[in-house]
């Protein structure tokens, strides 16, 4: 049997020497390594019915780095392909895994995908085609990935056009094939999670340390294990290509995708429940505004197994919502009746100009005053927390510190605004993640870093100041052709380019102070 390793790499700065790690530590996130990687499990499951192929699920956030590399060494003769996910934080580790596989046995095929590769396809393949044989761009690639592995195993590799979404290095250039729409993959094989390595034990240990105690305290429910559930994928902001400035999600050819009807959604929920998962993490980047129709349909067509199960014995569902979606009591009621008890909400704090700089307000269908829409955002935040409180919903809150043109005065205003929201959310905010803005490839903020004229135009439009154009051009020249991104250095140079009155230390200090402020109110802070 040919083995195909599907690997979720660890953060590069946790396993590679020389990678800095000051404000981007993975353990600062409240959801770090608490449950299986849905992307890895999906791809592994899609391979499970290929004759003579054994998919191997590996999550490098819980499998030790030496153990992962040793497995490749030991089983190299049986390995057909090593495939890795790649976010910006994990890309360098992903490269190291693929390079290691090629060094051990050059005939091992290597495949890479996910947001970082999708955003920087040209740079990744130009600089590292020696260790990346194939890449896939975007989300709608499960079918083509399966077809590629089946063909590699059968020794009948076809031309790139046969695999929508693929990107390869061919004759000194990158060849990319356009994606095609495909349905959400639902045939998950949970037995693969522990088929080779014991992932469940560390997942459950992390879950019981980070998630379960606070929910037990605030909801009075005993939870044991969590699992991501994909009934829908997408965000209302993607519809008009209007993502928040720091968002780096590469959604591919479809701005949203979902299971085909409420019955299919309930089948997934039931399937997860029967596999002993009682904390179901809905993966949509925004629920009430993006998938309101599906949610209402699920409520109307709730199956008997659900309605006959006492509420305290049902699985707890969690998901994402924009504050302007959650502030509507009707949306909150729908979510609550579906068993959603916790929502992740990026609260929109700060002056209206800060919110506009981060592209937070929804882009209006018709002409409207963007400043007025930004002014409404703070009110949406306060009403969202009150609505959550009224409907028995807990919030996991996220704040982002920093934006194009931020000044010391705007920083102080933003922090004060965030503190007011923390005060207003006492009793309803269960946990808090605070991040310094990182210009991730694929985001508008990364374009501000690498396209100085774009940053200047945006600053002029907002009435904000950025560094002088020659300085911005000098900074941009360093980043344009890179594929390995030192996130700490990128953050520091982003600040120098578009926040000339501040330093990364200023933002990191503000982050630390806000984390301490939240901790003093009894909120769980990124751990």
NUZA-511892 format. One record per residue (C-alpha): residue number from 1; residue in one letter; x, y negated, z. Coordinates in nm, 3 decimals. Layout:
REM NUZA-511892
ATOM   seq   type        c1        c2        c3
ATOM   NUM      a         X         Y         Z
...
This chain:
REM NUZA-511892
ATOM   seq   type        c1        c2        c3
ATOM     1      x     0.000     0.000     0.000
ATOM     2      x     0.129    -0.345    -0.093
ATOM     3      x     0.115    -0.595     0.189
ATOM     4      x     0.011    -0.955     0.134
ATOM     5      x     0.096    -1.183     0.426
ATOM     6      x    -0.140    -1.478     0.475
ATOM     7      x     0.029    -1.715     0.720
ATOM     8      x    -0.084    -2.021     0.912
ATOM     9      x     0.257    -2.175     0.994
ATOM    10      x     0.336    -2.340     1.328
ATOM    11      x     0.405    -2.711     1.346
ATOM    12      x     0.751    -2.759     1.198
ATOM    13      x     0.873    -2.961     1.495
ATOM    14      x     0.807    -2.669     1.730
ATOM    15      x     1.031    -2.417     1.551
ATOM    16      x     1.286    -2.601     1.335
ATOM    17      x     1.595    -2.771     1.472
ATOM    18      x     1.615    -3.144     1.414
ATOM    19      x     1.244    -3.208     1.366
ATOM    20      x     1.143    -3.490     1.599
ATOM    21      x     0.851    -3.447     1.834
ATOM    22      x     0.743    -3.750     2.036
ATOM    23      x     0.387    -3.851     1.948
ATOM    24      x     0.289    -3.558     1.725
ATOM    25      x     0.308    -3.270     1.969
ATOM    26      x     0.051    -2.998     1.882
ATOM    27      x    -0.015    -2.922     2.248
ATOM    28      x    -0.157    -3.272     2.284
ATOM    29      x    -0.466    -3.154     2.095
ATOM    30      x    -0.756    -3.006     2.289
ATOM    31      x    -0.828    -2.749     2.015
ATOM    32      x    -0.473    -2.621     1.962
ATOM    33      x    -0.464    -2.241     1.900
ATOM    34      x    -0.796    -2.174     2.070
ATOM    35      x    -0.949    -1.957     1.797
ATOM    36      x    -0.871    -1.789     1.462
ATOM    37      x    -0.763    -1.981     1.154
ATOM    38      x    -1.068    -1.975     0.929
ATOM    39      x    -0.867    -2.051     0.614
ATOM    40      x    -0.624    -1.765     0.671
ATOM    41      x    -0.903    -1.523     0.765
ATOM    42      x    -1.105    -1.624     0.458
ATOM    43      x    -0.818    -1.559     0.219
ATOM    44      x    -0.721    -1.235     0.391
ATOM    45      x    -1.083    -1.116     0.382
ATOM    46      x    -1.110    -1.197     0.012
ATOM    47      x    -0.824    -0.953    -0.056
ATOM    48      x    -0.959    -0.670     0.158
ATOM    49      x    -1.134    -0.483    -0.125
ATOM    50      x    -0.845    -0.493    -0.375
ATOM    51      x    -0.721    -0.136    -0.423
ATOM    52      x    -0.380    -0.064    -0.274
ATOM    53      x    -0.350    -0.409    -0.114
ATOM    54      x    -0.333    -0.465     0.263
ATOM    55      x    -0.388    -0.825     0.373
ATOM    56      x    -0.196    -0.924     0.687
ATOM    57      x    -0.339    -1.209     0.896
ATOM    58      x    -0.067    -1.407     1.078
ATOM    59      x    -0.119    -1.724     1.282
ATOM    60      x     0.222    -1.873     1.352
ATOM    61      x     0.081    -2.095     1.625
ATOM    62      x     0.049    -1.788     1.849
ATOM    63      x     0.282    -1.532     1.688
ATOM    64      x     0.640    -1.625     1.792
ATOM    65      x     0.859    -1.759     1.512
ATOM    66      x     1.131    -1.489     1.546
ATOM    67      x     0.860    -1.219     1.543
ATOM    68      x     0.711    -1.359     1.223
ATOM    69      x     1.046    -1.368     1.042
ATOM    70      x     1.145    -1.026     1.175
ATOM    71      x     0.823    -0.879     1.036
ATOM    72      x     0.920    -1.000     0.689
ATOM    73      x     1.268    -0.851     0.733
ATOM    74      x     1.136    -0.515     0.850
ATOM    75      x     0.857    -0.477     0.592
ATOM    76      x     1.015    -0.653     0.294
ATOM    77      x     1.007    -0.340     0.077
ATOM    78      x     0.629    -0.317     0.114
ATOM    79      x     0.546    -0.688     0.076
ATOM    80      x     0.391    -0.797    -0.252
ATOM    81      x     0.341    -1.163    -0.157
ATOM    82      x     0.384    -1.410     0.127
ATOM    83      x     0.124    -1.688     0.123
ATOM    84      x     0.124    -1.992     0.348
ATOM    85      x    -0.103    -2.279     0.434
ATOM    86      x     0.063    -2.621     0.435
ATOM    87      x    -0.043    -2.929     0.624
ATOM    88      x     0.208    -3.211     0.650
ATOM    89      x     0.287    -3.107     1.007
ATOM    90      x     0.348    -2.745     0.900
ATOM    91      x     0.489    -2.782     0.549
ATOM    92      x     0.857    -2.759     0.639
ATOM    93      x     0.791    -2.445     0.844
ATOM    94      x     0.590    -2.304     0.551
ATOM    95      x     0.886    -2.366     0.320
ATOM    96      x     1.115    -2.191     0.566
ATOM    97      x     0.889    -1.885     0.567
ATOM    98      x     0.877    -1.866     0.187
ATOM    99      x     1.251    -1.925     0.153
ATOM   100      x     1.316    -1.652     0.409
ATOM   101      x     1.100    -1.409     0.214
ATOM   102      x     1.285    -1.488    -0.109
ATOM   103      x     1.623    -1.448     0.062
ATOM   104      x     1.527    -1.109     0.203
ATOM   105      x     1.378    -0.980    -0.124
ATOM   106      x     1.365    -1.210    -0.428
ATOM   107      x     1.088    -1.003    -0.590
ATOM   108      x     0.840    -1.105    -0.320
ATOM   109      x     0.589    -1.347    -0.475
ATOM   110      x     0.521    -1.667    -0.282
ATOM   111      x     0.204    -1.877    -0.276
ATOM   112      x     0.123    -2.207    -0.105
ATOM   113      x    -0.197    -2.409    -0.060
ATOM   114      x    -0.395    -2.652     0.158
ATOM   115      x    -0.390    -3.031     0.196
ATOM   116      x    -0.020    -3.114     0.185
ATOM   117      x     0.045    -2.912    -0.128
ATOM   118      x    -0.274    -3.045    -0.286
ATOM   119      x    -0.168    -3.405    -0.221
ATOM   120      x     0.196    -3.368    -0.328
ATOM   121      x     0.183    -3.093    -0.589
ATOM   122      x     0.432    -3.255    -0.824
ATOM   123      x     0.686    -3.322    -0.550
ATOM   124      x     0.648    -2.979    -0.385
ATOM   125      x     0.702    -2.782    -0.704
ATOM   126      x     0.966    -3.014    -0.849
ATOM   127      x     1.176    -2.996    -0.535
ATOM   128      x     1.106    -2.638    -0.424
ATOM   129      x     1.007    -2.424    -0.722
ATOM   130      x     1.291    -2.194    -0.616
ATOM   131      x     1.078    -2.068    -0.326
ATOM   132      x     0.720    -2.157    -0.434
ATOM   133      x     0.605    -1.934    -0.719
ATOM   134      x     0.241    -2.045    -0.717
ATOM   135      x     0.035    -2.313    -0.548
ATOM   136      x    -0.338    -2.381    -0.523
ATOM   137      x    -0.492    -2.726    -0.501
ATOM   138      x    -0.811    -2.809    -0.311
ATOM   139      x    -1.073    -2.589    -0.146
ATOM   140      x    -1.248    -2.405    -0.428
ATOM   141      x    -0.970    -2.153    -0.483
ATOM   142      x    -1.067    -1.833    -0.300
ATOM   143      x    -1.179    -1.653    -0.616
ATOM   144      x    -0.877    -1.752    -0.825
ATOM   145      x    -0.642    -1.666    -0.538
ATOM   146      x    -0.795    -1.320    -0.514
ATOM   147      x    -0.766    -1.276    -0.891
ATOM   148      x    -0.398    -1.378    -0.882
ATOM   149      x    -0.311    -1.128    -0.609
ATOM   150      x    -0.502    -0.850    -0.786
ATOM   151      x    -0.318    -0.923    -1.111
ATOM   152      x     0.022    -0.942    -0.942
ATOM   153      x    -0.042    -0.606    -0.777
ATOM   154      x    -0.145    -0.453    -1.110
ATOM   155      x     0.151    -0.609    -1.292
ATOM   156      x    -0.072    -0.802    -1.534
ATOM   157      x    -0.005    -1.167    -1.454
ATOM   158      x    -0.198    -1.393    -1.693
ATOM   159      x    -0.142    -1.748    -1.812
ATOM   160      x    -0.213    -2.023    -1.556
ATOM   161      x    -0.546    -2.112    -1.721
ATOM   162      x    -0.686    -1.782    -1.593
ATOM   163      x    -0.661    -1.908    -1.232
ATOM   164      x    -0.855    -2.233    -1.174
ATOM   165      x    -0.685    -2.459    -0.919
ATOM   166      x    -0.340    -2.307    -0.965
ATOM   167      x    -0.022    -2.510    -1.009
ATOM   168      x     0.310    -2.364    -1.126
ATOM   169      x     0.655    -2.478    -1.237
ATOM   170      x     0.695    -2.391    -1.603
ATOM   171      x     0.969    -2.500    -1.845
ATOM   172      x     1.088    -2.786    -1.628
ATOM   173      x     0.747    -2.931    -1.548
ATOM   174      x     0.444    -2.878    -1.327
ATOM   175      x     0.144    -2.713    -1.493
ATOM   176      x    -0.185    -2.764    -1.306
ATOM   177      x    -0.522    -2.609    -1.384
ATOM   178      x    -0.844    -2.786    -1.290
ATOM   179      x    -1.054    -2.630    -1.015
ATOM   180      x    -1.399    -2.488    -1.070
ATOM   181      x    -1.690    -2.488    -0.823
ATOM   182      x    -1.737    -2.172    -0.620
ATOM   183      x    -1.971    -2.074    -0.334
ATOM   184      x    -1.864    -2.081     0.030
ATOM   185      x    -1.701    -1.748     0.114
ATOM   186      x    -1.888    -1.569     0.393
ATOM   187      x    -1.772    -1.203     0.385
ATOM   188      x    -1.528    -1.241     0.673
ATOM   189      x    -1.344    -0.936     0.807
ATOM   190      x    -1.287    -1.006     1.176
ATOM   191      x    -1.100    -0.678     1.221
ATOM   192      x    -0.810    -0.833     1.027
ATOM   193      x    -0.738    -1.082     1.308
ATOM   194      x    -0.578    -0.814     1.526
ATOM   195      x    -0.493    -0.555     1.261
ATOM   196      x    -0.117    -0.619     1.283
ATOM   197      x    -0.060    -0.869     1.565
ATOM   198      x    -0.265    -0.928     1.878
ATOM   199      x    -0.402    -1.276     1.815
ATOM   200      x    -0.716    -1.249     2.025
ATOM   201      x    -0.539    -1.233     2.361
ATOM   202      x    -0.356    -1.567     2.320
ATOM   203      x    -0.659    -1.725     2.152
ATOM   204      x    -0.880    -1.633     2.446
ATOM   205      x    -0.616    -1.741     2.698
ATOM   206      x    -0.587    -2.083     2.533
ATOM   207      x    -0.966    -2.112     2.506
ATOM   208      x    -1.010    -2.034     2.875
ATOM   209      x    -0.742    -2.287     2.967
ATOM   210      x    -0.847    -2.578     2.746
ATOM   211      x    -1.211    -2.551     2.646
ATOM   212      x    -1.410    -2.320     2.871
ATOM   213      x    -1.355    -2.487     3.212
ATOM   214      x    -1.486    -2.829     3.108
ATOM   215      x    -1.790    -2.684     2.931
ATOM   216      x    -1.860    -2.461     3.230
ATOM   217      x    -1.847    -2.767     3.452
ATOM   218      x    -2.054    -2.998     3.231
ATOM   219      x    -2.297    -2.755     3.063
ATOM   220      x    -2.318    -2.480     3.320
ATOM   221      x    -2.245    -2.210     3.060
ATOM   222      x    -1.986    -1.933     3.068
ATOM   223      x    -1.803    -1.907     2.735
ATOM   224      x    -1.551    -1.645     2.630
ATOM   225      x    -1.427    -1.688     2.271
ATOM   226      x    -1.449    -1.938     1.988
ATOM   227      x    -1.465    -1.906     1.610
ATOM   228      x    -1.491    -2.156     1.322
ATOM   229      x    -1.805    -2.114     1.112
ATOM   230      x    -1.837    -2.255     0.763
ATOM   231      x    -2.201    -2.322     0.682
ATOM   232      x    -2.095    -2.643     0.509
ATOM   233      x    -1.781    -2.828     0.406
ATOM   234      x    -1.754    -3.198     0.334
ATOM   235      x    -1.827    -3.551     0.457
ATOM   236      x    -2.068    -3.824     0.346
ATOM   237      x    -1.764    -4.050     0.299
ATOM   238      x    -1.627    -3.819     0.028
ATOM   239      x    -1.933    -3.876    -0.190
ATOM   240      x    -1.809    -4.213    -0.312
ATOM   241      x    -1.440    -4.129    -0.267
ATOM   242      x    -1.453    -4.360     0.033
ATOM   243      x    -1.273    -4.166     0.305
ATOM   244      x    -1.145    -4.338     0.617
ATOM   245      x    -0.797    -4.478     0.553
ATOM   246      x    -0.615    -4.213     0.757
ATOM   247      x    -0.813    -3.913     0.627
ATOM   248      x    -0.594    -3.675     0.426
ATOM   249      x    -0.847    -3.398     0.357
ATOM   250      x    -0.816    -3.285    -0.006
ATOM   251      x    -1.168    -3.168    -0.079
ATOM   252      x    -1.102    -3.074    -0.440
ATOM   253      x    -1.368    -3.077    -0.709
ATOM   254      x    -1.674    -3.084    -0.482
ATOM   255      x    -1.743    -3.359    -0.228
ATOM   256      x    -1.952    -3.113    -0.029
ATOM   257      x    -2.024    -2.741    -0.042
ATOM   258      x    -2.250    -2.527     0.173
ATOM   259      x    -2.417    -2.191     0.199
ATOM   260      x    -2.711    -2.174    -0.041
ATOM   261      x    -2.998    -2.182     0.209
ATOM   262      x    -3.088    -2.186     0.582
ATOM   263      x    -3.126    -1.807     0.588
ATOM   264      x    -2.762    -1.764     0.481
ATOM   265      x    -2.653    -2.009     0.750
ATOM   266      x    -2.840    -1.815     1.019
ATOM   267      x    -2.689    -1.489     0.892
ATOM   268      x    -2.343    -1.635     0.953
ATOM   269      x    -2.434    -1.750     1.303
ATOM   270      x    -2.579    -1.408     1.385
ATOM   271      x    -2.273    -1.233     1.242
ATOM   272      x    -2.040    -1.438     1.461
ATOM   273      x    -2.255    -1.380     1.766
ATOM   274      x    -2.251    -1.004     1.710
ATOM   275      x    -1.871    -1.019     1.690
ATOM   276      x    -1.864    -1.153     2.049
ATOM   277      x    -1.798    -1.517     1.960
ATOM   278      x    -2.009    -1.746     2.176
ATOM   279      x    -1.849    -2.084     2.088
ATOM   280      x    -1.911    -2.150     1.718
ATOM   281      x    -1.714    -2.435     1.564
ATOM   282      x    -1.901    -2.570     1.259
ATOM   283      x    -1.634    -2.685     1.017
ATOM   284      x    -1.815    -2.959     0.821
ATOM   285      x    -1.628    -3.288     0.845
ATOM   286      x    -1.961    -3.460     0.920
ATOM   287      x    -2.291    -3.290     0.999
ATOM   288      x    -2.604    -3.509     1.040
ATOM   289      x    -2.548    -3.753     0.752
ATOM   290      x    -2.395    -3.498     0.513
ATOM   291      x    -2.595    -3.182     0.579
ATOM   292      x    -2.918    -3.315     0.729
ATOM   293      x    -3.134    -3.119     0.485
ATOM   294      x    -2.963    -2.788     0.564
ATOM   295      x    -2.987    -2.852     0.940
ATOM   296      x    -3.355    -2.939     0.922
ATOM   297      x    -3.415    -2.628     0.712
ATOM   298      x    -3.237    -2.415     0.970
ATOM   299      x    -3.458    -2.561     1.241
ATOM   300      x    -3.773    -2.490     1.040
ATOM   301      x    -3.663    -2.134     0.961
ATOM   302      x    -3.503    -2.032     1.290
ATOM   303      x    -3.509    -1.648     1.304
ATOM   304      x    -3.676    -1.448     1.577
ATOM   305      x    -3.349    -1.318     1.718
ATOM   306      x    -3.259    -1.679     1.794
ATOM   307      x    -3.594    -1.805     1.920
ATOM   308      x    -3.638    -1.501     2.144
ATOM   309      x    -3.292    -1.537     2.299
ATOM   310      x    -3.295    -1.748     2.618
ATOM   311      x    -3.113    -2.075     2.565
ATOM   312      x    -2.845    -1.997     2.821
ATOM   313      x    -2.763    -1.673     2.635
ATOM   314      x    -2.733    -1.826     2.288
ATOM   315      x    -2.394    -1.908     2.139
ATOM   316      x    -2.295    -2.270     2.186
ATOM   317      x    -2.236    -2.453     1.860
ATOM   318      x    -2.007    -2.751     1.815
ATOM   319      x    -1.946    -2.976     1.517
ATOM   320      x    -1.846    -3.316     1.381
ATOM   321      x    -2.060    -3.629     1.348
ATOM   322      x    -2.009    -3.992     1.262
ATOM   323      x    -2.129    -4.228     1.532
ATOM   324      x    -2.376    -4.388     1.289
ATOM   325      x    -2.525    -4.044     1.230
ATOM   326      x    -2.544    -3.942     1.594
ATOM   327      x    -2.694    -4.276     1.701
ATOM   328      x    -3.021    -4.168     1.537
ATOM   329      x    -3.225    -3.979     1.804
ATOM   330      x    -3.391    -3.767     1.535
ATOM   331      x    -3.054    -3.634     1.424
ATOM   332      x    -2.950    -3.566     1.784
ATOM   333      x    -3.273    -3.377     1.851
ATOM   334      x    -3.222    -3.157     1.545
ATOM   335      x    -2.868    -3.073     1.648
ATOM   336      x    -2.971    -3.000     2.007
ATOM   337      x    -3.253    -2.768     1.903
ATOM   338      x    -3.012    -2.577     1.680
ATOM   339      x    -2.790    -2.504     1.977
ATOM   340      x    -2.528    -2.770     1.910
ATOM   341      x    -2.407    -2.875     2.254
ATOM   342      x    -2.083    -3.055     2.177
ATOM   343      x    -1.992    -3.295     1.896
ATOM   344      x    -1.654    -3.425     1.784
ATOM   345      x    -1.690    -3.797     1.718
ATOM   346      x    -1.422    -4.039     1.604
ATOM   347      x    -1.534    -4.348     1.792
ATOM   348      x    -1.499    -4.671     1.600
ATOM   349      x    -1.348    -4.923     1.838
ATOM   350      x    -1.194    -5.261     1.773
ATOM   351      x    -1.261    -5.585     1.593
ATOM   352      x    -1.464    -5.570     1.270
ATOM   353      x    -1.150    -5.640     1.069
ATOM   354      x    -0.983    -5.336     1.229
ATOM   355      x    -1.274    -5.114     1.130
ATOM   356      x    -1.262    -5.250     0.775
ATOM   357      x    -0.887    -5.193     0.760
ATOM   358      x    -0.947    -4.826     0.849
ATOM   359      x    -1.233    -4.811     0.597
ATOM   360      x    -1.467    -4.688     0.869
ATOM   361      x    -1.805    -4.839     0.766
ATOM   362      x    -2.001    -4.646     0.507
ATOM   363      x    -1.967    -4.794     0.162
ATOM   364      x    -2.306    -4.946     0.073
ATOM   365      x    -2.492    -4.827    -0.232
ATOM   366      x    -2.580    -5.188    -0.309
ATOM   367      x    -2.380    -5.502    -0.244
ATOM   368      x    -2.367    -5.580     0.126
ATOM   369      x    -2.158    -5.772     0.373
ATOM   370      x    -1.880    -5.530     0.482
ATOM   371      x    -1.795    -5.745     0.783
ATOM   372      x    -2.154    -5.722     0.907
ATOM   373      x    -2.151    -5.345     0.858
ATOM   374      x    -1.828    -5.327     1.060
ATOM   375      x    -1.984    -5.534     1.339
ATOM   376      x    -2.263    -5.279     1.362
ATOM   377      x    -2.018    -4.993     1.417
ATOM   378      x    -1.948    -5.070     1.783
ATOM   379      x    -2.320    -5.074     1.853
ATOM   380      x    -2.352    -4.736     1.678
ATOM   381      x    -2.084    -4.599     1.913
ATOM   382      x    -2.264    -4.714     2.227
ATOM   383      x    -2.599    -4.589     2.100
ATOM   384      x    -2.444    -4.258     1.991
ATOM   385      x    -2.318    -4.194     2.343
ATOM   386      x    -2.654    -4.284     2.495
ATOM   387      x    -2.835    -4.063     2.244
ATOM   388      x    -2.597    -3.777     2.323
ATOM   389      x    -2.661    -3.827     2.692
ATOM   390      x    -3.040    -3.831     2.638
ATOM   391      x    -3.029    -3.503     2.445
ATOM   392      x    -2.782    -3.312     2.661
ATOM   393      x    -2.495    -3.328     2.412
ATOM   394      x    -2.131    -3.351     2.514
ATOM   395      x    -1.878    -3.542     2.306
ATOM   396      x    -1.520    -3.471     2.217
ATOM   397      x    -1.393    -3.818     2.130
ATOM   398      x    -1.107    -3.917     1.905
ATOM   399      x    -0.935    -4.254     1.880
ATOM   400      x    -0.679    -4.362     1.620
ATOM   401      x    -0.436    -4.640     1.714
ATOM   402      x    -0.291    -4.856     1.436
ATOM   403      x    -0.400    -4.981     1.094
ATOM   404      x    -0.295    -5.195     0.800
ATOM   405      x    -0.217    -5.547     0.922
ATOM   406      x    -0.252    -5.476     1.294
ATOM   407      x    -0.104    -5.744     1.517
ATOM   408      x    -0.024    -5.737     1.890
ATOM   409      x    -0.349    -5.928     1.948
ATOM   410      x    -0.554    -5.677     1.746
ATOM   411      x    -0.382    -5.388     1.924
ATOM   412      x    -0.478    -5.533     2.262
ATOM   413      x    -0.834    -5.592     2.138
ATOM   414      x    -0.859    -5.236     2.007
ATOM   415      x    -0.735    -5.081     2.332
ATOM   416      x    -0.974    -5.293     2.538
ATOM   417      x    -1.259    -5.188     2.309
ATOM   418      x    -1.163    -4.820     2.344
ATOM   419      x    -1.154    -4.855     2.722
ATOM   420      x    -1.505    -5.005     2.718
ATOM   421      x    -1.628    -4.707     2.518
ATOM   422      x    -1.463    -4.464     2.761
ATOM   423      x    -1.639    -4.643     3.046
ATOM   424      x    -1.970    -4.626     2.860
ATOM   425      x    -1.918    -4.255     2.794
ATOM   426      x    -1.865    -4.134     3.149
ATOM   427      x    -2.056    -3.811     3.198
ATOM   428      x    -2.099    -3.750     2.825
ATOM   429      x    -1.736    -3.751     2.702
ATOM   430      x    -1.593    -3.408     2.779
ATOM   431      x    -1.251    -3.448     2.619
ATOM   432      x    -1.041    -3.712     2.449
ATOM   433      x    -0.776    -3.699     2.178
ATOM   434      x    -0.578    -4.018     2.111
ATOM   435      x    -0.353    -4.041     1.806
ATOM   436      x    -0.115    -4.296     1.665
ATOM   437      x    -0.208    -4.339     1.300
ATOM   438      x     0.002    -4.107     1.087
ATOM   439      x     0.012    -4.185     0.713
ATOM   440      x    -0.050    -3.828     0.596
ATOM   441      x     0.001    -3.757     0.223
ATOM   442      x    -0.333    -3.771     0.048
ATOM   443      x    -0.461    -4.055     0.264
ATOM   444      x    -0.510    -4.418     0.173
ATOM   445      x    -0.260    -4.511     0.444
ATOM   446      x     0.006    -4.296     0.273
ATOM   447      x    -0.061    -4.489    -0.045
ATOM   448      x    -0.008    -4.810     0.151
ATOM   449      x     0.332    -4.669     0.250
ATOM   450      x     0.431    -4.561    -0.102
ATOM   451      x     0.250    -4.826    -0.314
ATOM   452      x     0.348    -5.167    -0.176
ATOM   453      x     0.129    -5.360    -0.420
ATOM   454      x    -0.179    -5.170    -0.298
ATOM   455      x    -0.100    -5.257     0.065
ATOM   456      x    -0.056    -5.622    -0.029
ATOM   457      x    -0.386    -5.635    -0.215
ATOM   458      x    -0.574    -5.473     0.075
ATOM   459      x    -0.415    -5.708     0.328
ATOM   460      x    -0.507    -6.013     0.119
ATOM   461      x    -0.864    -5.891     0.090
ATOM   462      x    -0.891    -5.851     0.467
ATOM   463      x    -0.704    -6.170     0.556
ATOM   464      x    -0.430    -5.972     0.731
ATOM   465      x    -0.052    -5.989     0.706
ATOM   466      x     0.196    -5.718     0.610
ATOM   467      x     0.574    -5.721     0.567
ATOM   468      x     0.729    -5.915     0.280
ATOM   469      x     0.696    -5.741    -0.056
ATOM   470      x     1.072    -5.674    -0.098
ATOM   471      x     1.077    -5.499     0.239
ATOM   472      x     0.769    -5.295     0.150
ATOM   473      x     0.922    -5.198    -0.184
ATOM   474      x     1.244    -5.090    -0.014
ATOM   475      x     1.049    -4.872     0.231
ATOM   476      x     0.830    -4.727    -0.045
ATOM   477      x     1.130    -4.626    -0.255
ATOM   478      x     1.237    -4.387     0.020
ATOM   479      x     0.909    -4.193     0.026
ATOM   480      x     0.777    -4.173    -0.329
ATOM   481      x     0.956    -3.856    -0.440
ATOM   482      x     0.969    -3.674    -0.107
ATOM   483      x     0.772    -3.361    -0.027
ATOM   484      x     0.922    -3.291     0.317
ATOM   485      x     0.780    -3.568     0.531
ATOM   486      x     0.931    -3.649     0.869
ATOM   487      x     0.605    -3.762     1.026
ATOM   488      x     0.771    -3.956     1.303
ATOM   489      x     0.987    -4.148     1.054
ATOM   490      x     0.689    -4.203     0.824
ATOM   491      x     0.488    -4.343     1.115
ATOM   492      x     0.771    -4.578     1.212
ATOM   493      x     0.823    -4.703     0.857
ATOM   494      x     0.448    -4.738     0.803
ATOM   495      x     0.441    -4.967     1.106
ATOM   496      x     0.739    -5.165     0.970
ATOM   497      x     0.573    -5.201     0.628
ATOM   498      x     0.219    -5.296     0.726
ATOM   499      x     0.237    -5.397     1.095
ATOM   500      x     0.550    -5.614     1.105
ATOM   501      x     0.468    -5.759     1.447
ATOM   502      x     0.466    -5.415     1.611
ATOM   503      x     0.682    -5.105     1.648
ATOM   504      x     0.599    -4.736     1.674
ATOM   505      x     0.699    -4.756     2.041
ATOM   506      x     0.433    -5.023     2.093
ATOM   507      x     0.166    -4.792     1.949
ATOM   508      x     0.297    -4.489     2.139
ATOM   509      x     0.292    -4.686     2.464
ATOM   510      x    -0.065    -4.798     2.398
ATOM   511      x    -0.158    -4.436     2.325
ATOM   512      x    -0.006    -4.319     2.651
ATOM   513      x    -0.187    -4.587     2.846
ATOM   514      x    -0.522    -4.497     2.690
ATOM   515      x    -0.467    -4.128     2.764
ATOM   516      x    -0.398    -4.215     3.127
ATOM   517      x    -0.706    -4.439     3.137
ATOM   518      x    -0.922    -4.154     3.016
ATOM   519      x    -0.761    -3.905     3.253
ATOM   520      x    -0.839    -4.133     3.546
ATOM   521      x    -1.209    -4.106     3.462
ATOM   522      x    -1.196    -3.725     3.477
ATOM   523      x    -1.189    -3.662     3.101
ATOM   524      x    -0.982    -3.371     2.966
ATOM   525      x    -0.694    -3.522     2.767
ATOM   526      x    -0.549    -3.314     2.486
ATOM   527      x    -0.456    -3.010     2.688
